[in-house]
Amino acid sequence: MRRRNRDEAPSEDVLDLDVRQLDPALPVPSYAHPGDAGLDLHAADATVLRPGQRALVPTGLAVAIPDGWAGFVHPRSGLAVDHGVTVLNAPGTIDAGYRGEIRVPLVNLGEEAVEIQHGQRIAQLVLMRVGRARVRSVERLPDTARGTGGFGSTGR
């Protein structure tokens, strides 16, 4: 049985993540605190985001996510609250078979330009198990208590 280190969650879902550093000046992804869900991702390029502007920011790393898992790129709350900068397609999905550089599509929803520095934490990577579906076409779906109630239907 493998002994976990203090930064790992007490779970059977601990995995080894192989990381290729494309920019050796940047740190490998890490958890800021024990129990955190997301690994910090850093900007490999400096850029300025004007209000409303988008930029695809490289992270200087590639990862080998194991089969049965996926990576989800989430915004950092500090950038969002303090500057209005968030991940455009949040959460972005990284499939297990992808081996290219992780790039983060950032958008500035704020009212002032924001300067992103080389090495700045810009997003976080959350790794999760994912299932695969065997899709079947049917004539009728099973009934449930919710039925076809959609957006806002439980609050009415």
Contact map, one row per residue, 1 for C-alpha under 8 A:
111000000000000000000000000000000000000000000000000000000000000000000000000000000000000000000000000000000000000000000000000000000000000000000000000000000000
111100000000000000000000000000000000000000000000000000000000000000000000000000000000000000000000000000000000000000000000000000000000000000000000000000000000
111110000000000000000000000000000000000000000000000000000000000000000000000000000000000000000000000000000000000000000000000000000000000000000000000000000000
011111010100000000000000000000000000000000000000000000000000000000000000000000000000000000000000000000000000000000000000000000000000000000000000000000000000
001111110000000000000000000000000000000000000000000000000000000000000000000000000000000000000000000000000000000000000000000000000000000000000000000000000000
000111111000000000000000000000000100000000000000000000000000000000000000000000000000000000000000000000000000000000000000000000000000000000000000000000000000
000011111000000000000000000000101110000000000000000000000000000000000000000000000000000000000000000000000000000000000000000000000000000000000000000000000000
000111111100010000000000000000000110000000000000000000000000000000000000000000000000000000000000000000000000000000000000000000000000000000000000000000000000
000001111110010000000000000000000110000000000000000000000000000000000000000000000000000000000000000000000000000000000000000000000000000000000000000000000000
000100011111000000000000000000000000000000000000000000000000000000000000000000000000000000000000000000000000000000000000000000000000000000000000000000000000
000000001111110000000000000000000000000000000000000000000000000000000000000000000000000000000000000000000000000000000000000000000000000000000000000000000000
000000000111110000000000000000000000000000000000000000000000000000000000000000000000000000000000000000000000000000000000000000000000000000000000000000000000
000000000011111000000000000000000000000000000000000000000000000000000000000000000000000000000000000000000000000000000000000000000000000000000000000000000000
000000011011111100000000000000000000000000000000000000000000000000000000000000000000000000000000000000000000000000000000000000000000000000000000000000000000
000000000000111110000000000000000000000000000000000000000000000000000000000000000000000000000000000000000000000000000000000000000000000000000000000000000000
000000000000011111000000000000000000000000000000000000000000000000000000000000000000000000000000000000000000000000000000000000000000000000000000000000000000
000000000000001111100000000000000000000000000000000000000000001111000000000000000000000000000000000000000000000000000000000000000000000000000000000000000000
000000000000000111110000000000000000000000000000000000000000001110000000000000000000000000000000000000000000000000000000000000000000000000000000000000000000
000000000000000011111000000100000000000000000000000000000000111100000000000000000000000000000000000000000000000000000000000000000000000000000000000000000000
000000000000000001111100000000000000000000000000000000000000111000000000000000000000000000000000000000000000000000000000000000000000000000000000000000000000
000000000000000000111111010100000000000000000000000000000001110000000000000000000000000000000000000000000000000000000000000000000000000000000000000000000000
000000000000000000011111000000000000000000000000000000000001110000000000000000000000000000000000000010000000000000000000000000000000000000000000000000000000
000000000000000000001111110000000000000000010000000000000001100000000000000000000000000000000000000000000000000000000000000000000000000000000000000000000000
000000000000000000001111111000000000000000000000000000000001000000000000000000000000000000000000000000000000000000000000000000000000000000000000000000000000
000000000000000000000011111000000000000000000000000000000000000000000000000000000000000000000000000000000000000000000000000000000000000000000000000000000000
000000000000000000001011111100000000000001010000000000000001000000000000000000000000000000000000000000000000000000000010000000000000000000000000000000000000
000000000000000000000001111110000000000001000000000000000000000000000000000000000000000000000000000000000000000000000000000000000000000000000000000000000000
000000000000000000101000011111000000000000000000000000000000100000000000000000000000000000000000000000000000000000000000000000000000000000000000000000000000
000000000000000000000000001111100000001111000000000000000000000000000000000000000000000000000000000000000000000000000000000000000000000000000000000000000000
000000000000000000000000000111110000001100000000000000000000000000000000000000000000000000000000000000000000000000000000000000000000000000000000000000000000
000000100000000000000000000011111101111100000000000000000000000000000000000000000000000000000000000000000000000000000000000000000000000000000000000000000000
000000000000000000000000000001111101001100000000000000000000000000000000000000000000000000000000000000000000000000000000000000000000000000000000000000000000
000000100000000000000000000000111111000000000000000000000000000000000000000000000000000000000000000000000000000000000000000000000000000000000000000000000000
000001111000000000000000000000111111000000000000000000000000000000000000000000000000000000000000000000000000000000000000000000000000000000000000000000000000
000000111000000000000000000000001111100000000000000000000000000000000000000000000000000000000000000000000000000000000000000000000000000000000000000000000000
000000000000000000000000000000111111111000000000000000000000000000000000000000000000000000000000000000000000000000000000000000000000000000000000000000000000
000000000000000000000000000000100011111000000000000000000000000000000000000000000000000000000000000000000000000000000000000001000000000000000000000000000000
000000000000000000000000000000100001111100000000000000000000000000000000000000000000000000000000000000000000000000000000000111100000000000000000000000000000
000000000000000000000000000011110001111110000000000000000000000000000000000000000000000000000000000000000000000000000000000111000000000000000000000000000000
000000000000000000000000000011110000011111000000000000000000000000000000000000000000000000000000000000000000000000000000111110000000000000000000000000000000
000000000000000000000000000010000000001111100000000000000010000000000000000000000000000000000000000000000000000000000000111110000000000000000000000000000000
000000000000000000000000011010000000000111110000000000000011000000000000000000000000000000000000000000000000000000000111111000000000000000000000000000000000
000000000000000000000000000000000000000011111100000000001111000000000000000000000000000000000000000000000000000000011111110000000000000000000000000000000000
000000000000000000000010010000000000000001111100000000001111000000000000000000000000000000000000000000000000000000000110000000000000000000000000000000000000
000000000000000000000000000000000000000000111110000000001110000000000000000000000000000000000000000000000000000000001110000000000000000000000000000000000000
000000000000000000000000000000000000000000111111000000000000000000000000000000000000000000000000000000000000000000111100000000000000000000000000000000000000
000000000000000000000000000000000000000000001111100000000000000000000000000000000000000000000000000000000000000000111000000000000000000000000000000000000000
000000000000000000000000000000000000000000000111110000000000000000000000000000000000000000000000000000000000000011110000000000000000000000000000000000000000
000000000000000000000000000000000000000000000011111111100000000000000000000000000000000000000000000000000011000011110000000000000000000000000000000000000000
000000000000000000000000000000000000000000000001111110000000000000000000000000000000000000000000000000000001000111000000000000000000000000000000000000000000
000000000000000000000000000000000000000000000000111110000000000000000000000000000000000000000000000000000001111110000000000000000000000000000000000000000000
000000000000000000000000000000000000000000000000111111000000000000000000000000000000000000000000000000000011110000000000000000000000000000000000000000000000
000000000000000000000000000000000000000000000000111111100000000000000000000000000000000000000000000000000011100000000000000000000000000000000000000000000000
000000000000000000000000000000000000000000000000100111110000000000000000000000000000000100000000000000001111000000000000000000000000000000000000000000000000
000000000000000000000000000000000000000000000000100011111000000000000000000000000000000000000000000000001110000000000000000000000000000000000000000000000000
000000000000000000000000000000000000000000000000000001111100000000000000000000000000000000000000000000111100000000000000000000000000000000000000000000000000
000000000000000000000000000000000000000000111000000000111110000000000000000000000000000000000000000000111100000000000000000000000000000000000000000000000000
000000000000000000000000000000000000000000111000000000011111000000000000000000000000000000000000000011110000000000000000000000000000000000000000000000000000
000000000000000000000000000000000000000011111000000000001111100000000000000000000000000000000000000011110000000000000000000000000000000000000000000000000000
000000000000000000001111010000000000000001110000000000000111110000000000000000000000000000000000000011000000000000000000000000000000000000000000000000000000
000000000000000000111110000100000000000000000000000000000011111000000000000000000000000000000000000011000000000000000000000000000000000000000000000000000000
000000000000000000111100000000000000000000000000000000000001111100000000000000000000000000000000001111000000000000000000000000000000000000000000000000000000
000000000000000011110000000000000000000000000000000000000000111110000000000000000000000000000000011111000000000000000000000000000000000000000000000000000000
000000000000000011100000000000000000000000000000000000000000011111000000000000000000000000000001111000000000000000000000000000000000000000000000000000000000
000000000000000011000000000000000000000000000000000000000000001111101110000000000000000000000011110000000000000000000000000000000000000000000000000000000000
000000000000000010000000000000000000000000000000000000000000000111111100000000000000000000000001000000000000000000000000000000000000000000000000000000000000
000000000000000000000000000000000000000000000000000000000000000011111100000000000000000000000001100000000000000000000000000000000000000000000000000000000000
000000000000000000000000000000000000000000000000000000000000000001111100000000000000000000000001000000000000000000000000000000001110000000000000000000000000
000000000000000000000000000000000000000000000000000000000000000011111110000000000000000000000011000000000000000000000000000000111100000000000000000000000000
000000000000000000000000000000000000000000000000000000000000000011111111000000000000000000001111000000000000000000000000000000111100000000000000000000000000
000000000000000000000000000000000000000000000000000000000000000010001111100000000000000000001111000000000000000000000000000011110000000000000000000000000000
000000000000000000000000000000000000000000000000000000000000000000000111110000000000000000111100000000000000000000000000000011110000000000000000000000000000
000000000000000000000000000000000000000000000000000000000000000000000011111000000000001001111100000000010000000000000000001111000000000000000000000000000000
000000000000000000000000000000000000000000000000000000000000000000000001111100000000001001110000000000000000000000000000001111000000000000000000000000000000
000000000000000000000000000000000000000000000000000000000000000000000000111110110000011001100000000000000000000000000000011100000000000000000000000000000000
000000000000000000000000000000000000000000000000000000000000000000000000011111110000010000000000000000000000000000000000111100000000000000000000000000000000
000000000000000000000000000000000000000000000000000000000000000000000000001111111000000000000000000000000000000000000000000000000000000000000000000000000000
000000000000000000000000000000000000000000000000000000000000000000000000000111111110000000000000000000000000000000000000000000000000000000000000000000000000
000000000000000000000000000000000000000000000000000000000000000000000000001111111111110000000000000000000000000000000000010000000000000000000000000000000000
000000000000000000000000000000000000000000000000000000000000000000000000001111111111110000000000000000000000000000000000000000000000000000000000000000000000
000000000000000000000000000000000000000000000000000000000000000000000000000011111111100000000000000000000000000000000000000000000000000000000000000000000000
000000000000000000000000000000000000000000000000000000000000000000000000000001111111000000000000000000000000000000000000000000000000000000000000000000000000
000000000000000000000000000000000000000000000000000000000000000000000000000001111111100000000000000000000001010101000000000000000000000000000000000000000000
000000000000000000000000000000000000000000000000000000000000000000000000000000111111110000000000000000000001111000000000000000000000000000000000000000000000
000000000000000000000000000000000000000000000000000000000000000000000000000000111011111000000000000000000111110001000000000000000000000000000000000000000000
000000000000000000000000000000000000000000000000000000000000000000000000001100110001111101000000000000000111100000000000000000000000000000000000000000000000
000000000000000000000000000000000000000000000000000000000000000000000000111000000000111111110000000000011110000000000000001000000000000000000000000000000000
000000000000000000000000000000000000000000000000000001000000000000000000000000000000011111000000000000001110000000000000000000000000000000000000000000000000
000000000000000000000000000000000000000000000000000000000000000000000000000000000000001111110000000000001000000000000000000000000000000000000000000000000000
000000000000000000000000000000000000000000000000000000000000000000000000111000000000011111110000000000000000000000000000000000000000000000000000000000000000
000000000000000000000000000000000000000000000000000000000000000000000001111000000000001011111000000000000000000000000000000000000000000000000000000000000000
000000000000000000000000000000000000000000000000000000000000000000000001110000000000001011111100000000000000000000000000000000000000000000000000000000000000
000000000000000000000000000000000000000000000000000000000000000000000111100000000000000000111110000000000000000000000000000000000000000000000000000000000000
000000000000000000000000000000000000000000000000000000000000000000000111100000000000000000011111010000000000000000000000000000000000000000000000000000000000
000000000000000000000000000000000000000000000000000000000000000010001110000000000000000000001111110000000000000000000000000000000000000000000000000000000000
000000000000000000000000000000000000000000000000000000000000000111111110000000000000000000000111110000000000000000000000000000000000000000000000000000000000
000000000000000000000000000000000000000000000000000000000000000110100000000000000000000000000011111000000000000000000000000000000000000000000000000000000000
000000000000000000000000000000000000000000000000000000000000001110000000000000000000000000000111111100000000000000000000000000000000000000000000000000000000
000000000000000000000000000000000000000000000000000000000000011100000000000000000000000000000000111110000000000000000000000000000000000000000000000000000000
000000000000000000000000000000000000000000000000000000000000011000000000000000000000000000000000011111000000000000000000000000000000000000000000000000000000
000000000000000000000100000000000000000000000000000000000111111000000000000000000000000000000000001111100000000000000000000000000000000000000000000000000000
000000000000000000000000000000000000000000000000000000000111111000000000000000000000000000000000000111110000000000000000000000000000000000000000000000000000
000000000000000000000000000000000000000000000000000000011110000000000000000000000000000000000000000011111000000000000000000000000000000000000000000000000000
000000000000000000000000000000000000000000000000000000011110000000000000100000000000001000000000000001111100000000000000001000000000000000000000000000000000
000000000000000000000000000000000000000000000000000001111000000000000000000000000000001110000000000000111110000000000000000000000000000000000000000000000000
000000000000000000000000000000000000000000000000000001111000000000000000000000000000111100000000000000011111000000000000000000000000000000000000000000000000
000000000000000000000000000000000000000000000000100111100000000000000000000000000000111100000000000000001111100000000000000000000000000000000000000000000000
000000000000000000000000000000000000000000000000111111000000000000000000000000000011110000000000000000000111110011000000000000000000000000000000000000000000
000000000000000000000000000000000000000000000000001110000000000000000000000000000001110000000000000000000011111000000000000000000000000000000000000000000000
000000000000000000000000000000000000000000000000001100000000000000000000000000000011100000000000000000000001111110000000000000000000000000000000000000000000
000000000000000000000000000000000000000000000000001000000000000000000000000000000001000000000000000000000000111110000000000000000000000000000000000000000000
000000000000000000000000000000000000000000000000011000000000000000000000000000000010000000000000000000000000011111000000000000000000000000000000000000000000
000000000000000000000000000000000000000000000001111000000000000000000000000000000000000000000000000000000001011111100000000000000000000000000000000000000000
000000000000000000000000000000000000000000000001110000000000000000000000000000000010100000000000000000000001000111110000000000000000000000000000000000000000
000000000000000000000000000000000000000000000111100000000000000000000000000000000000000000000000000000000000000011111000000000000000000000000000000000000000
000000000000000000000000000000000000000000100111100000000000000000000000000000000000000000000000000000000000000001111101000000000000000000000000000000000000
000000000000000000000000000000000000000000101110000000000000000000000000000000000000000000000000000000000000000000111111000000000000000000000000000000000000
000000000000000000000000000000000000000001111100000000000000000000000000000000000000000000000000000000000000000000011111000000000000000000000000000000000000
000000000000000000000000010000000000000001111000000000000000000000000000000000000000000000000000000000000000000000001111100000000000000000000000000000000000
000000000000000000000000000000000000000001100000000000000000000000000000000000000000000000000000000000000000000000011111110000000000000000000000000000000000
000000000000000000000000000000000000000111100000000000000000000000000000000100000000000000000000000000000000000000000011111000000000000000000000000000000000
000000000000000000000000000000000000000111100000000000000000000000000000001100100000000000000000000000000000000000000001111100000000000000000000000000000000
000000000000000000000000000000000000000111000000000000000000000000000000111100000000001000000000000000010000000000000000111110000000000000000000000000000000
000000000000000000000000000000000000011110000000000000000000000000000000111100000000000000000000000000000000000000000000011111000000000000000000000000000000
000000000000000000000000000000000000011110000000000000000000000000000011110000000000000000000000000000000000000000000000001111100000000000000000000000000000
000000000000000000000000000000000000111000000000000000000000000000000011110000000000000000000000000000000000000000000000000111110000000000000000000000000000
000000000000000000000000000000000000010000000000000000000000000000001111000000000000000000000000000000000000000000000000000011111000000000000000000000000000
000000000000000000000000000000000000000000000000000000000000000000001111000000000000000000000000000000000000000000000000000001111100000000000000000000000000
000000000000000000000000000000000000000000000000000000000000000000011100000000000000000000000000000000000000000000000000000000111110000000000000000000000000
000000000000000000000000000000000000000000000000000000000000000000011100000000000000000000000000000000000000000000000000000000011111000000000000000000000000
000000000000000000000000000000000000000000000000000000000000000000010000000000000000000000000000000000000000000000000000000000001111100000000000000000000000
000000000000000000000000000000000000000000000000000000000000000000000000000000000000000000000000000000000000000000000000000000000111110000000000000000000000
000000000000000000000000000000000000000000000000000000000000000000000000000000000000000000000000000000000000000000000000000000000011111000000000000000000000
000000000000000000000000000000000000000000000000000000000000000000000000000000000000000000000000000000000000000000000000000000000001111100000000000000000000
000000000000000000000000000000000000000000000000000000000000000000000000000000000000000000000000000000000000000000000000000000000000111110000000000000000000
000000000000000000000000000000000000000000000000000000000000000000000000000000000000000000000000000000000000000000000000000000000000011111000000000000000000
000000000000000000000000000000000000000000000000000000000000000000000000000000000000000000000000000000000000000000000000000000000000001111100000000000000000
000000000000000000000000000000000000000000000000000000000000000000000000000000000000000000000000000000000000000000000000000000000000000111111000000000000000
000000000000000000000000000000000000000000000000000000000000000000000000000000000000000000000000000000000000000000000000000000000000000011111000000000000000
000000000000000000000000000000000000000000000000000000000000000000000000000000000000000000000000000000000000000000000000000000000000000001111100000000000000
000000000000000000000000000000000000000000000000000000000000000000000000000000000000000000000000000000000000000000000000000000000000000001111110000000000000
000000000000000000000000000000000000000000000000000000000000000000000000000000000000000000000000000000000000000000000000000000000000000000011111000000000000
000000000000000000000000000000000000000000000000000000000000000000000000000000000000000000000000000000000000000000000000000000000000000000001111101000000000
000000000000000000000000000000000000000000000000000000000000000000000000000000000000000000000000000000000000000000000000000000000000000000000111111000000000
000000000000000000000000000000000000000000000000000000000000000000000000000000000000000000000000000000000000000000000000000000000000000000000011111000000000
000000000000000000000000000000000000000000000000000000000000000000000000000000000000000000000000000000000000000000000000000000000000000000000001111110000000
000000000000000000000000000000000000000000000000000000000000000000000000000000000000000000000000000000000000000000000000000000000000000000000011111110000000
000000000000000000000000000000000000000000000000000000000000000000000000000000000000000000000000000000000000000000000000000000000000000000000000011111000000
000000000000000000000000000000000000000000000000000000000000000000000000000000000000000000000000000000000000000000000000000000000000000000000000011111101100
000000000000000000000000000000000000000000000000000000000000000000000000000000000000000000000000000000000000000000000000000000000000000000000000000111111000
000000000000000000000000000000000000000000000000000000000000000000000000000000000000000000000000000000000000000000000000000000000000000000000000000011111000
000000000000000000000000000000000000000000000000000000000000000000000000000000000000000000000000000000000000000000000000000000000000000000000000000001111111
000000000000000000000000000000000000000000000000000000000000000000000000000000000000000000000000000000000000000000000000000000000000000000000000000011111111
000000000000000000000000000000000000000000000000000000000000000000000000000000000000000000000000000000000000000000000000000000000000000000000000000010011111
000000000000000000000000000000000000000000000000000000000000000000000000000000000000000000000000000000000000000000000000000000000000000000000000000000011111
000000000000000000000000000000000000000000000000000000000000000000000000000000000000000000000000000000000000000000000000000000000000000000000000000000011111
